[in-house]
Amino acid sequence: MKKIARCGLLMLFVILLHVPTVSPARAEASVKGDWGGAGANVGGWYQHPGSGAWTETPIGVDDDPYVYMYKHVCRADPTLDGSNCAGPDIACTAGDDGRSVNWYRSLAEFTPRVWSFFAGPTCIYNEKPVDVLEQIAAQIQQQFESLPINAGAVVAQPSPNTLRGAETNFYADASEQQFDVTMFGQRVHVVATPVQYTWNYGDGTVFGPQPSMGGPLPQDRWGEKTRTSHVYADTGDFQVVLTTSFHGTYSVNNGPPLPIPGQGQFSAPPQTISVWRSITRNYADDCNQNPQGQGCPGVASPR
């Protein structure tokens, strides 16, 4: 009989040693991260299979070896059970009828249960709260397009006058911009980066969208053809309009940057360019003797 008793104790000891080897990886893998503060959780909402309560704590996932229970906690001392509460619950505002709880878990194979602290304090709700991240994602494109994003300035070489039949170099002066807005009570940081440019040269010619913003030329190279230059066939005043397409990212409560699905298009104020015609003439007048002669400085040539 003594040998049997010792054997039984040894078996019990082996079972107890086996408990820590049950990996909690399944539960941890389902947690996608927390954005902290008063922000929303990156993970989804889970429903407790026993009580039906909704929580952001990853309980009841597939193949989870644990079972769970919760106890209400207090604002004054989160370690106390609800029966010892001296004041109201910790504020739970993600949904209606929120209560703050601590979660405990036990291996499902244990009878009776051996409960240990798992997570908390956190909140539970009678109904699934609205996912504020989904709300932000659904409206971020509209918010992006309504931002006061500067499309950039139009620069022309030469300017404000150029010559008919000559290459006029245009380029955009655009840059990355950042904005902070509030959506559904959350802090949203938006970064807008220029990625494409469309040029409307005002004479019916449109170039783009294309990725080149162009660039300046030294004055001694004005008239050279560039990626964004244009040749006017007629004289007159033309309104040049630049439209810049921006790619955006957004982050909620200092969380990781997420892409905004579409692009936002923003137009710069029109810039007037005057196109003149050039005329070559030979003159016989000596400007020292006849300052008003054709071709002398200060005497305008016809357009």
C-alpha positions in Angstrom: 0.0 0.0 0.0 2.8 2.4 0.7 4.3 1.8 -2.7 1.0 2.5 -4.4 0.6 5.8 -2.4 4.0 6.9 -3.4 3.3 6.2 -7.1 0.1 8.2 -6.9 1.9 11.2 -5.5 4.5 10.9 -8.2 1.8 10.9 -10.9 0.2 14.0 -9.4 3.6 15.7 -9.3 4.2 15.0 -13.0 0.8 16.4 -13.9 1.4 19.6 -12.0 4.8 20.0 -13.8 3.1 19.6 -17.1 0.8 22.7 -16.6 3.3 25.4 -17.6 4.3 23.6 -20.8 0.8 24.4 -22.3 1.8 27.2 -24.6 -0.3 30.4 -24.4 0.8 31.2 -28.0 -2.6 30.8 -29.4 -4.1 33.5 -27.2 -1.1 35.8 -27.7 -1.1 35.4 -31.4 -4.7 36.6 -31.6 -3.7 39.9 -30.0 -2.7 42.3 -32.9 -1.5 45.1 -30.7 -2.9 47.9 -28.6 -2.7 51.6 -29.6 -2.8 52.7 -26.0 -4.3 55.8 -24.4 -7.9 56.4 -25.0 -7.7 54.9 -28.5 -9.2 51.9 -30.2 -7.7 48.4 -30.1 -6.2 47.0 -33.3 -7.7 43.6 -32.6 -11.3 42.6 -33.0 -14.1 42.1 -30.5 -14.5 38.7 -28.9 -17.7 37.2 -27.3 -17.4 35.3 -24.1 -18.9 31.9 -24.8 -20.3 31.5 -21.3 -21.8 34.9 -20.5 -22.2 36.4 -24.0 -20.3 39.5 -23.0 -18.2 41.3 -25.6 -14.6 42.2 -24.9 -11.4 43.1 -26.6 -9.6 40.4 -24.6 -8.8 37.4 -26.9 -10.9 34.7 -25.3 -12.7 31.8 -26.8 -10.4 31.6 -29.9 -10.3 28.3 -31.9 -8.3 25.5 -30.2 -7.9 27.5 -27.0 -7.0 25.1 -24.2 -8.4 27.5 -21.6 -11.8 28.4 -20.2 -12.4 31.9 -18.8 -14.3 33.8 -16.2 -14.4 37.4 -15.1 -14.9 39.4 -11.9 -15.9 43.0 -11.6 -13.3 45.5 -10.4 -13.3 48.9 -8.8 -12.0 52.3 -9.6 -10.3 52.6 -6.2 -8.5 49.3 -6.3 -8.6 47.3 -9.6 -7.4 44.1 -7.7 -10.6 43.9 -5.7 -13.6 41.8 -6.8 -16.9 43.6 -7.5 -18.3 42.5 -4.1 -15.8 44.8 -2.4 -16.4 47.9 -4.6 -16.7 51.1 -2.7 -17.3 53.2 -5.8 -18.3 53.1 -9.4 -16.6 51.0 -12.1 -13.7 52.2 -14.1 -15.1 54.1 -17.1 -16.0 51.9 -20.0 -17.3 54.1 -22.9 -16.8 52.0 -26.1 -20.4 50.8 -25.9 -23.5 50.7 -23.8 -23.6 49.1 -20.3 -19.9 48.8 -20.0 -18.4 47.1 -16.9 -14.7 46.8 -15.9 -13.5 43.3 -15.1 -10.4 41.2 -14.5 -10.2 38.0 -16.5 -9.1 34.7 -15.1 -8.4 31.4 -16.9 -8.0 27.7 -16.2 -7.0 24.8 -18.3 -10.2 23.2 -19.6 -9.0 19.8 -18.6 -8.8 20.7 -14.9 -11.7 19.5 -12.7 -12.2 21.4 -10.4 -10.9 24.5 -12.2 -7.6 26.1 -11.2 -8.0 29.8 -11.8 -5.2 32.2 -12.4 -5.1 35.9 -13.4 -5.1 36.4 -17.2 -5.8 40.1 -18.1 -7.3 43.3 -16.8 -8.7 45.5 -15.8 -10.6 45.7 -19.1 -14.2 46.3 -20.2 -17.1 44.0 -21.2 -20.3 45.1 -22.9 -23.8 43.5 -23.3 -23.7 44.2 -27.1 -20.8 44.4 -29.5 -19.4 48.0 -29.5 -19.0 50.0 -32.7 -15.5 49.5 -34.1 -14.2 53.1 -34.3 -11.3 52.0 -36.5 -13.7 50.7 -39.1 -15.6 54.0 -39.0 -12.4 56.0 -39.5 -11.3 53.7 -42.4 -14.7 54.2 -44.1 -14.4 58.0 -44.0 -10.7 58.6 -44.2 -10.7 59.1 -48.0 -13.4 61.8 -47.8 -11.5 63.4 -44.9 -8.3 63.3 -46.9 -9.8 65.0 -50.0 -11.3 67.8 -47.8 -7.9 68.8 -46.2 -6.3 72.1 -47.2 -3.5 70.4 -49.1 -1.3 72.8 -51.1 -0.9 71.5 -54.7 2.3 73.5 -55.1 3.4 76.5 -57.1 3.8 76.8 -60.9 7.2 78.0 -62.0 7.9 79.0 -65.6 11.2 79.8 -67.3 11.1 82.4 -68.8 8.3 84.2 -67.0 6.0 86.1 -67.0 6.7 86.4 -70.8 7.9 83.7 -73.2 8.3 83.4 -76.9 6.1 81.6 -79.5 7.7 78.5 -80.9 10.3 78.3 -78.1 10.5 75.7 -75.3 9.1 77.2 -72.1 10.2 75.2 -69.0 7.6 74.5 -66.4 8.1 72.8 -63.0 6.2 72.3 -59.8 7.3 73.4 -56.3 5.4 70.8 -54.2 6.2 69.1 -50.9 5.0 66.6 -48.4 2.5 67.9 -45.9 1.2 66.7 -42.5 -2.2 67.3 -40.7 -3.7 66.4 -37.4 -7.5 66.0 -37.3 -10.1 64.4 -34.9 -12.4 61.7 -36.1 -14.9 60.0 -33.9 -13.1 61.3 -30.8 -9.7 59.8 -32.0 -6.5 61.7 -32.9 -5.7 61.0 -36.5 -2.4 62.1 -38.1 -2.4 62.4 -41.9 0.7 62.6 -44.2 0.1 63.7 -47.8 2.9 63.0 -50.3 2.9 64.3 -53.9 3.2 61.5 -56.4 1.9 62.6 -59.8 1.5 65.9 -61.7 -0.9 67.0 -64.5 -0.1 70.2 -66.5 -2.8 72.1 -68.3 -0.9 74.6 -70.4 -4.0 76.7 -71.2 -3.9 76.3 -75.0 -5.8 73.0 -75.0 -2.7 70.9 -74.3 -2.7 68.7 -71.2 0.3 66.6 -70.1 -0.1 63.9 -67.4 -0.7 62.6 -64.9 2.9 61.6 -64.8 5.5 61.3 -61.9 7.9 64.1 -62.9 7.5 67.5 -61.2 10.2 69.0 -63.5 13.0 71.2 -62.3 14.7 74.6 -62.9 17.2 75.3 -65.7 20.1 77.8 -65.5 19.3 81.0 -67.3 21.9 80.3 -70.0 20.0 77.1 -70.9 16.5 78.6 -71.1 14.8 77.4 -74.3 16.0 73.8 -73.9 13.4 71.0 -74.1 12.7 69.3 -70.7 10.3 66.6 -69.5 7.7 69.2 -68.6 8.4 72.0 -71.1 5.9 73.2 -73.6 5.9 75.1 -77.0 3.1 77.6 -77.7 2.1 77.9 -81.3 0.1 81.2 -80.8 0.7 84.4 -79.0 -1.6 85.6 -76.2 -2.1 85.2 -72.5 -2.6 81.6 -71.2 -3.7 80.3 -67.8 -1.4 77.4 -66.7 -2.9 75.1 -64.1 -1.1 72.4 -62.2 -3.0 69.5 -60.6 -1.0 67.4 -58.1 -2.1 63.9 -57.0 -1.2 63.1 -53.4 -0.9 59.7 -51.7 -1.8 59.6 -48.1 -1.3 57.6 -44.9 -3.0 58.0 -41.6 -2.4 56.8 -38.0 -4.8 56.7 -35.1 -3.6 57.7 -31.6 0.1 57.5 -32.6 -0.4 54.0 -34.0 1.2 52.5 -37.1 0.7 54.3 -40.4 -2.0 52.9 -42.6 -2.5 53.6 -46.3 -5.4 55.8 -47.5 -7.0 53.7 -50.3 -7.2 56.4 -53.1 -5.4 59.5 -54.1 -6.4 63.1 -53.6 -6.1 65.6 -56.4 -5.5 69.2 -55.7 -5.1 72.1 -58.1 -2.8 75.1 -57.8 -4.0 78.7 -58.6 -3.7 79.4 -62.3 -0.6 81.3 -63.4 -0.7 83.6 -66.4 2.0 83.2 -69.0 2.2 85.8 -71.9 3.4 84.4 -75.2 5.1 86.9 -77.5 6.3 86.6 -81.1 10.0 87.3 -82.0 10.9 89.3 -85.1 14.4 89.6 -86.6 15.2 92.8 -88.5 18.3 94.5 -89.9 18.6 98.2 -89.0 20.8 100.8 -90.6 20.2 103.5 -88.0 22.9 104.6 -85.6 21.1 104.7 -82.2 23.7 107.4 -81.0 22.5 109.7 -83.8 18.9 108.6 -83.8 17.8 107.2 -80.4 14.3 106.7 -81.6 15.3 104.5 -84.5 13.9 101.0 -85.0 15.8 98.5 -82.9 17.2 101.0 -80.5 16.9 100.4 -76.7 13.6 101.7 -75.3 11.7 101.3 -78.5 9.2 98.6 -78.2 8.8 96.0 -81.0 5.3 94.9 -82.1 3.8 91.8 -80.6 
